[in-house]
């Protein structure tokens, strides 16, 4: 639905708040919280030789139950999540997914 607009954001470096503004512009919908909900991705851990950490940031859209998930990475690695500056740190946006929680009224492919 927003894949073409999300594709333009992916690969860029930005803060979480800048990402939130980009997502609001891409979807035309305001987010409930521009800081999102951040979770560390621990798949294939430990892997310090990779030199980066991955996080999933989930944003909730206002006036709907739909979500946007963004996978972001940082070039520095820390042992504890509390050591990261999640508010002001710069991340590389790797993947953005729109998670639809509501059923559409009619098939969107027919619109």
C-alpha positions in Angstrom: 0.0 0.0 0.0 2.8 2.4 0.9 5.7 0.3 -0.4 6.9 2.8 -3.0 7.1 5.6 -0.4 8.7 3.3 2.2 11.3 2.3 -0.4 12.5 5.9 -0.6 13.1 6.0 3.2 14.9 2.6 3.4 18.7 2.9 3.4 18.7 6.4 4.8 20.4 7.4 8.1 18.2 9.3 10.5 17.0 9.5 14.1 13.9 7.8 15.3 12.0 11.1 15.4 13.1 11.9 11.8 11.9 8.5 10.8 8.6 9.1 12.4 8.1 12.4 10.5 9.0 10.6 7.2 6.4 7.8 8.0 3.7 10.4 8.8 4.5 12.1 5.4 4.4 8.8 3.5 1.2 7.6 5.1 -0.6 10.9 5.5 -1.5 9.8 9.0 -0.3 11.1 12.4 1.5 8.7 14.7 0.5 8.2 18.3 4.1 8.4 19.5 7.0 9.7 17.4 9.5 7.8 19.6 7.8 4.4 18.8 8.4 1.2 20.8 12.0 0.0 20.4 13.0 -3.6 20.8 16.5 -5.1 20.2 16.7 -7.9 17.7 18.6 -10.8 19.2 18.5 -13.2 16.3 21.9 -14.8 15.6 23.4 -13.2 18.8 26.1 -13.0 19.8 27.8 -11.9 16.6 30.1 -9.0 17.5 32.1 -9.5 14.3 29.1 -8.0 12.4 29.8 -4.6 13.9 26.2 -3.5 14.2 23.0 -3.9 16.3 19.5 -4.3 14.9 16.3 -2.9 16.4 12.7 -3.1 15.5 10.8 0.2 16.0 7.0 -0.1 16.1 4.9 3.0 15.5 1.1 3.0 16.1 -1.0 5.1 13.8 -3.6 7.5 15.4 -7.3 6.7 14.8 -6.6 3.1 13.7 -5.2 -0.2 15.1 -2.7 -0.5 12.2 1.1 -0.4 12.9 4.3 0.4 11.1 7.4 -1.7 11.9 10.8 -0.5 11.0 14.0 -2.5 11.2 16.9 -0.1 11.9 20.6 -0.7 12.6 23.3 1.2 14.4 27.0 0.9 13.6 28.2 0.8 17.2 27.6 -2.1 19.6 26.9 -1.8 23.3 26.5 -4.6 25.8 23.3 -3.2 27.4 20.3 -1.6 25.7 20.4 1.3 28.3 23.8 2.3 26.9 22.3 3.3 23.5 21.1 6.9 22.8 17.8 5.7 21.3 16.3 9.2 21.4 19.1 11.1 19.5 21.2 8.4 17.9 21.4 8.0 14.2 20.2 4.7 12.7 20.2 3.2 9.2 16.6 2.3 8.1 16.7 -1.2 6.7 13.1 -2.3 6.2 9.7 -0.7 6.8 6.5 -2.8 7.0 2.9 -1.6 7.3 1.0 -4.0 9.6 -2.7 -4.0 8.8 -4.8 -4.9 11.8 -8.2 -4.0 10.4 -9.9 -5.8 7.5 -10.4 -3.6 4.5 -14.0 -2.9 3.5 -13.4 -4.2 0.0 -10.4 -5.8 -1.7 -7.8 -3.0 -2.1 -6.4 -4.5 -5.3 -9.8 -3.8 -6.9 -9.7 -0.1 -6.0 
